[in-house]
Amino acid sequence: MPTVQTTYLGQLRTEATHVASGNSLITDAPVDNHGRGEAFSPTDLTSASLGSCMMTIMGIVAQRDGLDLSGTTFEVTKHMNASPRRIARIEVNFSVKSAQPLTEAQQQKLRNAALTCPVALSLHPEIEQVVAFSF
């Protein structure tokens, strides 16, 4: 069974549906690449996926270790190369919240978990990943 089914809607837009849940999202080409920029671009989703994957793996580690990271946030900044047009750099900045103070060992475990998430390990090595944590 497919994971995602996507339909081209015209005017540089797609609608992707997650088959198992039925949730869907729209993509739109960015303004600097002939689009309207009214939704996530495919490269925005790639960048957001990196942060979301890191946060998910951190959450798994935290849950296993009895930590509560509720309220933790991250911001992603994507930098594009012009030629060839591709993602050059993704910056992810975490603001980690915890119900209890985290030891240095716990902080390092969370950092390691984030940096070894499946998306981080799947991105092309020429895409620079810059990740910062504020505990």
N, C-alpha and C positions, 0 to 999 in steps of 0.2 A: 504494500500500500504506500502511495506517495506521502511525503511529509507535508508538502505545501503544493497547492495548485494555484497558478497565477494566470490572470487574464489581462491582456493589453486592452486598455480602455480608449486608446487614441490620445492624441495631444500629449504624448510623452508620459502618460500615466499608466500604472498597473494596479491591479487589486490582487493581493496575495491572501489566500485563505489557508489557515492551519487546519489540515484535514481532521485531525483527531478532536479538536475542540470547536471548530467552526468559526473561531475568531479570525477577523480579517483586518488588513491594513492597506492603505493606499500609498503608493510611491509617486513622486513627481520629480521630473528633472529639475535641477537647480537653475536659478535665474542666469548664472554665468555659463550655463551649458544648454541654452535654448528652451528652458522650462519656465514654469511659473513659480516654482519654489514654494508651493502651497502645502506640501506634505514632506515627509522624510524622503530624501533621495536614497538610492541604493547604497551610496558610500556613507551616508549618515547612518543607515541601518548597520553597516559593517562596524562603524565606530561605536555605535550604541551597543552592539552585540559584544564587543570587547569588554566594555565596562560591566554590562549585565552578567556576562559569564564570570568575570572576576568576582563580582559581588555574590553570585550564586555559590561559587566554590568556597568563598570566605564564609558564607552562611552555613554551608555543610560542615565545615571545620568547626565553626562556632557552636553549632547545634550539637555536634558530637562531643565537644568539650564542655557543654553546659553553659555556654555564653549566650547572651541576648544582644544582638546587634541591631535591634529595631531602631529605626530612625537614622541609620547610616545612609549617607547620600554620596553621589559622585557626579561630577561634571566632566563632559567629554568635549575636547576641542580637536577638530579634524583640520589637517593642513593638506592641501592638494598640490601636486606638481602640475605644471601647465603642459609639458611635453616630455614624455607621453603623459596624457591625463591619467593620473592615478593618485591614490592616497600615498602621501609621503611620510606623514607623521600623525600619530594619534596620541593626544595627551589625556590622561585620566587622573583626576584629582579626587581622592576619597576623603570624606569627613566622617570618620568612624565614631559612632556613638555606641556606648556599652552601658548596661545597667550597673556594672561594677567596674572599678579601675582594672585596666589590663596590665599585666606584667610585661616586661620587655620580651620575654620568651613568647608570650601569647601574641604580642604585636608582630614579632618576626614570623611566627607560624602563619598568621593571617596574610602577611606580605607574600610569603612563599606560596601560599595557596593561590593568591590572586595572580601572581606572575607565571604560574604553571597551569592556568586554566586552559581548556581545549581550544578556545578561540585564539588566545595569545600564542599557543603553540602551532596553530594552523595558518596564521597570517604569514605572508611572504616575508622573508628576513630583511628585505629592503625597506619594509614599512617600519619606521622607528616608533617604538612604543615607549612613551615617557609616563611613568606612573608615580604619583606622590600620595602619601598617606598622612593625614592629620589625625592623631589619636587624642 
